[in-house]
Amino acid sequence: MGFEDWNLEFLCNMFLFFRSKTKEEVNTTSPGYEEQEQKTPKAGYILLFFMFVTALFFGWRALDDLRDVPSRPESLSHCAQEFLTTKWEDIGRYQYLNYPVYELAYPTKESRLVDFKPQAEPPCIYSVYETRYDIPVRMERHRSYNRELQDVEIKLGRMDTDIAELDRAYDMALQEKMANVGGRIYSITELYQKKEDAKLQRSEFETRRDELRNNLLKDVDENLRMKYRELMLEYRVAWRWYEFKLFLLEMIFVFPFFWFVFRMYKRLLAKNSPYTIIFTALVAVASVLTLRILIIWFWSLFLARIIQTLWNFIQNFALLKSLVFFGGMFLVITIFGGSVYWLQKRIFEPKRVALRRMRQKQCPNCQTSLDLAESFCPNCGRKLKEKCSICNNERWLDFSTCGYCGSKK
């Protein structure tokens, strides 16, 4: 054999070696082979799990990014927090508070925060809704009264300290007089007059504090709450329109995907295809995304109000509240326990058990080997075969189709 022939034979053997390693040949005519009967390996389940998690992550992020596509209603000022009455429909719905002092990277109107003193109140960056309801003027009045109230309370604290010092000095002056000490440090008359003047001034500060707290601030705050209640009626409508546009946009992306994978799942399931499990994971992803869209939409539309009404009603009755929690416990037991019961019942249904045992050549009743049986089980006496009404041959009792003529029961 020449060098060229040896080299050619070596290359052919190498090609056959790598070919046998990279491509698995399956003889579909060999006994027992059936593509639909192949089980998914553990590696397949792991890959499907990662596919489910990854697809759900990217789908969820895609829906989050879609929230910036429709025009979102302008955020309310952070000053609104004190005067807003939120409802359950507002939970997780939007961030209506803007804290520009703490969020330095806030994208809008950041230049207004430059050169503010640390002690200064952060500015209220009002929205068009607040401006429309004349809230800036009322809010400025509220903040002015609030600043004045703080100043008055600080002055009252200082006055209490001064009066305490004057009382101590006055007591010392009385003690000097009683001891008939010469060259007295304190003048009783002067100290008494200063103490009375301080008490009078303190009384004026208290009157002003009570007026600010009980009259002026109370009236302004109540007026602001009323204005914000009116504003929120309009503001919630604007958010419902935004959520409706977002709902349509999300459904345009998610619903075709859900329809396609569910249709493919039904088609493969009808064929008992081994690839059904792939679309099972995809249906799970599409179902989670669709469920998220529907829950968010229904939550602000009517679901939040229904739950809040029921919860407020339950809160008024302590016994009813306990019964609801007990009911929730039994509901969870019923749902999950019932699901397991349904699965177990379906798996261990007598007809299914009989078919599984017959495929293993066992008696459907006592699992005795069918190689020892004819028409009846030799162990338990159960009837195994009957005469076919079409071809008069012996057919298995637990199968629906005759093995001789193909007729069904």
C-alpha positions as CSV (number, residue, x, y, z in Angstrom):
1,M,0.0,0.0,0.0
2,G,1.4,3.4,-1.1
3,F,1.6,6.5,1.1
4,E,-1.3,8.1,-0.9
5,D,-3.6,5.1,-0.3
6,W,-2.8,4.9,3.4
7,N,-3.5,8.7,3.7
8,L,-6.8,8.4,1.9
9,E,-7.9,5.4,4.1
10,F,-6.9,7.3,7.3
11,L,-9.0,10.3,6.2
12,C,-12.0,8.1,5.4
13,N,-11.8,6.4,8.8
14,M,-11.6,9.8,10.6
15,F,-14.6,11.0,8.7
16,L,-16.6,7.9,9.6
17,F,-15.5,8.3,13.3
18,F,-16.6,11.9,13.6
19,R,-19.8,11.2,11.7
20,S,-20.8,8.4,14.0
21,K,-20.2,10.8,17.0
22,T,-22.1,13.8,15.7
23,K,-25.1,12.1,14.0
24,E,-27.2,9.5,15.7
25,E,-29.0,7.1,13.3
26,V,-32.3,5.7,14.6
27,N,-34.0,2.8,12.9
28,T,-37.6,3.7,12.9
29,T,-38.6,0.2,11.8
30,S,-37.1,-1.5,14.8
31,P,-39.6,-2.9,17.3
32,G,-40.7,-0.6,20.1
33,Y,-39.7,2.6,18.3
34,E,-42.3,5.3,18.2
35,E,-41.4,9.0,18.2
36,Q,-44.5,10.0,20.2
37,E,-43.5,7.7,23.1
38,Q,-40.0,9.3,23.6
39,K,-39.8,11.0,27.1
40,T,-38.2,14.4,27.7
41,P,-34.8,14.0,29.4
42,K,-33.8,15.9,32.5
43,A,-31.6,18.2,30.5
44,G,-34.6,19.1,28.4
45,Y,-36.6,20.0,31.5
46,I,-33.7,22.2,32.7
47,L,-33.5,23.9,29.3
48,L,-37.3,24.5,29.2
49,F,-37.1,26.0,32.7
50,F,-34.4,28.4,31.7
51,M,-36.4,29.2,28.5
52,F,-39.5,30.0,30.6
53,V,-37.6,32.2,33.1
54,T,-35.7,34.1,30.4
55,A,-38.7,34.5,28.1
56,L,-40.8,35.7,31.0
57,F,-38.1,38.2,32.1
58,F,-37.7,39.7,28.6
59,G,-41.4,39.8,28.1
60,W,-42.0,41.5,31.5
61,R,-39.3,44.1,30.7
62,A,-40.8,44.7,27.3
63,L,-44.2,45.4,28.9
64,D,-42.5,47.8,31.4
65,D,-40.9,49.7,28.5
66,L,-44.2,50.0,26.8
67,R,-45.5,52.2,29.7
68,D,-43.4,55.1,28.3
69,V,-44.9,55.0,24.8
70,P,-48.3,56.6,25.5
71,S,-48.3,60.1,26.9
72,R,-48.4,59.8,30.6
73,P,-50.3,62.4,32.8
74,E,-48.0,64.9,34.4
75,S,-46.9,64.0,37.9
76,L,-48.3,66.0,40.8
77,S,-46.1,68.0,43.1
78,H,-44.5,66.4,46.2
79,C,-46.4,69.0,48.2
80,A,-49.7,67.2,47.4
81,Q,-48.8,64.2,49.6
82,E,-50.2,65.9,52.8
83,F,-53.6,66.6,51.2
84,L,-54.3,63.6,49.0
85,T,-56.7,60.9,49.9
86,T,-55.6,57.8,48.0
87,K,-57.7,54.8,47.2
88,W,-57.0,51.1,46.6
89,E,-57.1,51.8,42.9
90,D,-54.1,54.1,43.3
91,I,-51.9,51.3,44.8
92,G,-49.0,50.6,42.4
93,R,-50.7,52.6,39.8
94,Y,-48.5,55.7,39.4
95,Q,-46.0,57.7,41.3
96,Y,-47.7,61.0,41.8
97,L,-45.1,62.4,44.2
98,N,-42.0,64.1,42.9
99,Y,-39.2,64.7,45.4
100,P,-36.7,66.7,43.4
101,V,-34.5,67.5,46.4
102,Y,-33.6,63.9,47.0
103,E,-33.7,62.7,43.4
104,L,-30.9,64.8,41.9
105,A,-31.1,63.0,38.6
106,Y,-34.8,63.8,38.1
107,P,-35.2,64.6,34.4
108,T,-37.5,67.7,34.5
109,K,-37.2,71.1,36.1
110,E,-34.0,70.3,38.0
111,S,-32.5,73.7,37.6
112,R,-35.0,75.2,40.1
113,L,-33.1,73.4,42.9
114,V,-29.8,75.2,42.5
115,D,-28.5,77.4,45.3
116,F,-31.1,76.4,47.9
117,K,-30.1,76.5,51.6
118,P,-30.2,73.1,53.4
119,Q,-32.9,74.4,55.8
120,A,-35.1,75.9,53.0
121,E,-38.2,74.0,52.1
122,P,-38.0,72.2,48.7
123,P,-39.9,74.0,46.0
124,C,-43.2,72.7,44.8
125,I,-43.0,71.9,41.1
126,Y,-46.7,72.1,40.3
127,S,-48.4,70.2,37.5
128,V,-50.8,71.7,35.0
129,Y,-53.7,70.1,37.0
130,E,-52.6,71.8,40.2
131,T,-52.3,75.1,38.4
132,R,-55.7,74.8,36.9
133,Y,-57.3,74.4,40.4
134,D,-55.4,77.4,41.8
135,I,-53.5,75.3,44.2
136,P,-50.1,77.2,44.0
137,V,-51.6,80.3,45.7
138,R,-53.3,78.2,48.4
139,M,-50.2,76.1,48.9
140,E,-48.0,79.2,49.3
141,R,-50.5,80.5,51.9
142,H,-50.3,77.2,53.8
143,R,-46.5,77.2,53.7
144,S,-46.4,80.8,54.9
145,Y,-48.7,80.1,57.9
146,N,-46.7,76.9,58.6
147,R,-43.4,78.9,58.7
148,E,-45.0,81.5,60.9
149,L,-46.3,78.7,63.2
150,Q,-42.8,77.2,63.5
151,D,-41.3,80.6,64.3
152,V,-43.9,81.2,67.0
153,E,-43.3,77.8,68.5
154,I,-39.5,78.5,68.6
155,K,-40.2,81.9,70.2
156,L,-42.4,80.2,72.8
157,G,-39.6,77.8,73.6
158,R,-37.2,80.7,74.1
159,M,-39.8,82.6,76.2
160,D,-40.2,79.5,78.5
161,T,-36.4,79.5,79.0
162,D,-36.3,83.3,79.7
163,I,-39.2,83.0,82.2
164,A,-37.5,80.2,84.0
165,E,-34.4,82.3,84.3
166,L,-36.4,85.3,85.6
167,D,-38.2,83.0,88.1
168,R,-34.8,81.8,89.4
169,A,-33.4,85.3,89.6
170,Y,-36.6,86.6,91.3
171,D,-36.3,83.8,93.9
172,M,-32.7,84.7,94.5
173,A,-33.7,88.4,95.0
174,L,-36.4,87.4,97.6
175,Q,-33.8,85.2,99.4
176,E,-31.4,88.2,99.5
177,K,-34.1,90.5,100.9
178,M,-35.0,87.9,103.6
179,A,-31.4,87.5,104.5
180,N,-30.9,91.3,104.6
181,V,-27.9,91.1,102.4
182,G,-26.2,94.4,101.5
183,G,-25.3,95.2,97.9
184,R,-27.9,93.1,96.4
185,I,-27.4,91.7,92.9
186,Y,-31.0,91.5,91.8
187,S,-33.8,94.2,92.0
188,I,-37.0,92.6,93.0
189,T,-39.2,95.3,91.4
190,E,-37.3,95.2,88.1
191,L,-37.3,91.4,88.0
192,Y,-41.0,91.2,88.7
193,Q,-41.8,93.6,85.9
194,K,-39.6,91.7,83.4
195,K,-41.3,88.5,84.4
196,E,-44.8,89.9,84.0
197,D,-43.8,91.4,80.6
198,A,-42.4,88.0,79.5
199,K,-45.6,86.2,80.6
200,L,-47.7,88.8,78.7
201,Q,-45.6,88.4,75.6
202,R,-45.8,84.6,75.9
203,S,-49.5,84.8,76.2
204,E,-49.6,86.8,72.9
205,F,-47.5,84.2,71.2
206,E,-49.8,81.4,72.5
207,T,-52.8,83.3,71.2
208,R,-51.1,83.7,67.8
209,R,-50.1,80.0,67.8
210,D,-53.7,78.9,68.6
211,E,-55.0,81.2,65.9
212,L,-52.6,79.8,63.3
213,R,-53.1,76.2,64.3
214,N,-56.9,76.1,64.9
215,N,-58.2,78.7,62.4
216,L,-55.9,79.9,59.6
217,L,-54.0,76.7,58.9
218,K,-57.0,74.5,59.5
219,D,-59.1,76.5,57.0
220,V,-56.3,76.6,54.4
221,D,-55.6,72.8,54.8
222,E,-59.3,72.0,54.5
223,N,-59.6,74.1,51.4
224,L,-56.5,72.4,49.9
225,R,-57.9,68.9,50.6
226,M,-61.2,69.9,48.9
227,K,-59.3,71.2,45.8
228,Y,-57.2,68.0,45.6
229,R,-60.3,65.9,45.9
230,E,-61.7,67.8,42.9
231,L,-58.4,67.5,41.1
232,M,-58.1,63.7,41.7
233,L,-61.5,63.1,40.0
234,E,-60.0,64.6,36.8
235,Y,-56.6,63.2,37.4
236,R,-57.9,59.6,37.8
237,V,-59.9,59.9,34.5
238,A,-56.7,61.0,32.7
239,W,-54.9,58.0,34.1
240,R,-57.7,55.7,33.1
241,W,-57.4,56.9,29.5
242,Y,-53.6,56.4,29.7
243,E,-54.1,52.9,31.1
244,F,-56.6,52.1,28.4
245,K,-54.1,53.1,25.6
246,L,-51.4,51.1,27.4
247,F,-53.8,48.1,27.6
248,L,-54.5,48.2,23.9
249,L,-50.8,48.6,23.1
250,E,-49.8,45.7,25.3
251,M,-52.6,43.5,23.9
252,I,-51.3,44.2,20.4
253,F,-48.0,42.7,21.4
254,V,-49.1,39.9,23.8
255,F,-52.4,38.6,22.4
256,P,-51.1,37.4,19.0
257,F,-48.2,35.6,20.8
258,F,-50.7,34.0,23.2
259,W,-53.0,33.0,20.4
260,F,-50.2,31.5,18.3
261,V,-48.6,29.4,21.0
262,F,-51.9,28.2,22.4
263,R,-53.1,27.2,18.9
264,M,-49.8,25.3,18.4
265,Y,-50.1,23.7,21.8
266,K,-53.6,22.5,21.0
267,R,-52.5,21.1,17.6
268,L,-49.5,19.3,19.0
269,L,-51.5,18.0,22.0
270,A,-54.1,16.5,19.7
271,K,-51.3,14.6,17.9
272,N,-49.7,13.6,21.2
273,S,-46.5,15.1,19.8
274,P,-43.3,15.0,22.0
275,Y,-42.8,18.7,21.2
276,T,-46.0,19.7,23.1
277,I,-43.9,20.3,26.2
278,I,-42.1,23.2,24.5
279,F,-45.3,25.0,23.7
280,T,-46.5,24.2,27.2
281,A,-43.8,26.4,28.6
282,L,-44.5,29.1,26.0
283,V,-48.2,29.0,26.9
284,A,-47.2,29.5,30.5
285,V,-45.2,32.6,29.6
286,A,-47.9,34.0,27.4
287,S,-50.5,33.3,30.1
288,V,-48.5,35.1,32.8
289,L,-48.0,38.2,30.6
290,T,-51.7,38.2,29.6
291,L,-52.8,37.8,33.2
292,R,-50.6,40.7,34.2
293,I,-52.2,43.0,31.6
294,L,-55.7,42.0,32.5
295,I,-55.2,42.3,36.3
296,I,-53.6,45.8,36.0
297,W,-56.4,47.0,33.7
298,F,-59.3,45.5,35.8
299,W,-57.7,46.6,39.0
300,S,-58.1,50.3,38.3
301,L,-61.3,49.8,36.3
302,F,-63.4,48.0,39.0
303,L,-61.5,45.3,40.9
304,A,-59.9,47.7,43.4
305,R,-63.2,49.4,44.3
306,I,-64.9,46.0,44.8
307,I,-62.2,44.7,47.1
308,Q,-61.9,48.0,49.0
309,T,-65.7,48.0,49.6
310,L,-65.7,44.4,50.8
311,W,-62.7,45.0,53.0
312,N,-64.2,48.2,54.6
313,F,-67.3,46.2,55.3
314,I,-65.4,43.3,56.8
315,Q,-63.3,45.7,59.0
316,N,-66.5,46.8,60.8
317,F,-67.1,43.3,62.2
318,A,-64.3,41.6,64.1
319,L,-66.0,38.2,63.9
320,L,-66.6,38.5,60.2
321,K,-63.0,39.4,59.7
322,S,-61.9,36.2,61.4
323,L,-64.4,34.2,59.4
324,V,-62.9,35.7,56.2
325,F,-59.4,34.6,57.1
326,F,-60.7,31.1,58.1
327,G,-62.5,31.1,54.7
328,G,-59.3,32.0,53.0
329,M,-57.5,29.1,54.7
330,F,-60.1,26.6,53.6
331,L,-60.2,28.1,50.1
332,V,-56.4,27.5,49.8
333,I,-56.9,24.0,51.0
334,T,-59.7,23.4,48.6
335,I,-57.9,24.8,45.6
336,F,-54.5,23.1,46.1
337,G,-55.8,20.0,47.8
338,G,-58.6,19.7,45.2
339,S,-56.0,20.0,42.4
340,V,-53.9,17.2,43.8
341,Y,-57.1,15.1,44.3
342,W,-58.2,15.7,40.7
343,L,-54.7,14.7,39.4
344,Q,-54.6,11.6,41.6
345,K,-58.1,10.6,40.6
346,R,-57.3,11.1,36.9
347,I,-54.1,9.2,37.1
348,F,-55.5,6.3,39.2
349,E,-58.8,6.0,37.4
350,P,-59.6,2.3,37.1
351,K,-59.7,2.3,33.3
352,R,-56.4,4.1,33.1
353,V,-54.8,1.7,35.6
354,A,-56.2,-1.3,33.7
355,L,-54.7,0.0,30.4
356,R,-51.3,0.7,32.0
357,R,-51.2,-2.8,33.5
358,M,-52.3,-4.4,30.2
359,R,-49.5,-2.7,28.4
360,Q,-47.1,-4.3,30.9
361,K,-48.8,-7.7,30.2
362,Q,-50.3,-7.8,33.7
363,C,-53.8,-8.5,34.9
364,P,-55.7,-5.2,35.4
365,N,-57.0,-6.5,38.7
366,C,-54.2,-8.3,40.5
367,Q,-51.1,-7.7,38.2
368,T,-50.6,-11.4,37.5
369,S,-48.6,-12.0,34.3
370,L,-50.9,-12.4,31.3
371,D,-48.5,-15.1,29.9
372,L,-50.3,-17.5,32.3
373,A,-53.8,-16.4,31.3
374,E,-56.2,-17.1,28.5
375,S,-59.7,-15.7,28.8
376,F,-59.6,-15.4,32.6
377,C,-56.9,-14.5,35.1
378,P,-55.7,-17.7,36.8
379,N,-55.1,-15.8,40.1
380,C,-58.2,-13.6,40.6
381,G,-60.6,-15.0,38.0
382,R,-61.2,-11.7,36.3
383,K,-62.5,-11.9,32.7
384,L,-59.9,-10.7,30.3
385,K,-61.2,-11.4,26.8
386,E,-64.6,-11.5,25.1
387,K,-65.8,-12.5,21.6
388,C,-65.8,-9.7,19.0
389,S,-69.3,-9.1,17.6
390,I,-67.9,-8.4,14.1
391,C,-65.2,-11.1,13.5
392,N,-66.0,-13.5,16.4
393,N,-62.4,-13.6,17.5
394,E,-61.3,-13.2,21.1
395,R,-60.6,-9.5,21.8
396,W,-59.2,-7.9,25.0
397,L,-61.9,-6.7,27.2
398,D,-60.1,-3.5,28.4
399,F,-59.2,-2.2,24.9
400,S,-61.7,-0.4,22.8
401,T,-60.5,-1.7,19.5
402,C,-60.5,-5.3,18.3
403,G,-57.0,-6.5,17.5
404,Y,-58.2,-8.7,14.6
405,C,-60.7,-6.6,12.6
406,G,-60.1,-3.1,14.1
407,S,-63.7,-2.5,15.0
408,K,-64.5,-0.5,18.1
409,K,-67.0,-1.0,20.9
